[in-house]
Amino acid sequence: MKINIKSLKFRAKKELKDFVNEKVSKLSRFDDKIISADVTLTLETANIPENKICEIRLVVPGNDDFVRKSAVTFEEAVANSVDVLQKVLHRKKAKA
């Protein structure tokens, strides 16, 4: 699975990119048909504590899965997004 990371309105450090790669790559255990994952990290300018947003789009033959989560830190937003996608992939596998 190929992982594409985009960071909008800020420059992502290597540690953050490594964290995203580590978390998102674990999704391939749930579905071996995943072609790629497009991860977009955005820093909102609003004056709220949960201004870090993670969007993950899994490219899967048939239907793509998309999740958008916001949190206080990017790591938390990424972890929450991956958790939701794990549940979605688990549900899809159970239906098949």
N, C-alpha and C positions, 0 to 999 in steps of 0.2 A: 504494500500500500504506500502510495506517495503522499506526503504531507506538505501542503503549501501553507506558509504562515505569512500573513500580512499584518502590519501594525500601522494604524491610522492615528495621526496627531501626536505620535511619539516614536522614539527609536527603541525597539526591544533589545534588551541585553541578551547575551549568549545564554546565561543561566535560565532566563525565561523561555527562550526558544527550546533549550534542552528539556525543560520541564514539560512544555507542550508536546514535544516529540515523544517523550516517555509515556505520558498519559494517553495521548491519542493513538499511539501504536498498539496499545493494549486492546483496542476495539477490534482489531483483526482476529482476535481469538473468538469473538462472538459471531462473525460472519466472514468467511474467506472470500466472498465475492466483492468485497469493498475495493473499488479501484483507487480512489484517492479521498483525502480529507482536506477541505479548504477551511483554514482557521483564520478568522479576522479578529484582531484585538483592537478595541477602540477606547480612547480616553475621552469621555464626555466632559464638556466644560461646565456642566450644571453644578451648582453648589450643593450637591448632595453627597453623602459618604459613599454610596454605592455607584460610583461613576466609572467603574472599569467594566467593560462589556466584552464578552467572548461569544462569537458566533462560529458554529461548526457546521459545515455542510458535508455530509458523507455522500460521495458519488457511488451509487450502487445500481447495477442494472435493474431496470423497472422503475423504482421510485427512489428519489434521493431523500435523505433524512436531514432535517435542519433543526438546530437548537440555538437559542439566544438567551444567555444568562448574564446578569449583572451582579457585581459583588464589590466588597471593599478592596480586595486585592485581585490581580489578574490570576494568580494561582488558584484562588477560591472559585473564581468564575469558570476557569478551565475545568477544575475538578467537578463542579456542579454540572457543567455541560456534558462531560464524559459520563457521569453517573446516569443522566437522563437518557443519553444515547445507548448505554448498556441495557437499560430497561426496555427501550424501544426494540433493539435488536433481539433481546431475549423473547419479547412478545411475538415478534415476527417469526422467530425460529419455532416457537411453540405452535403457532398456527399452521406452519408448513408440514 
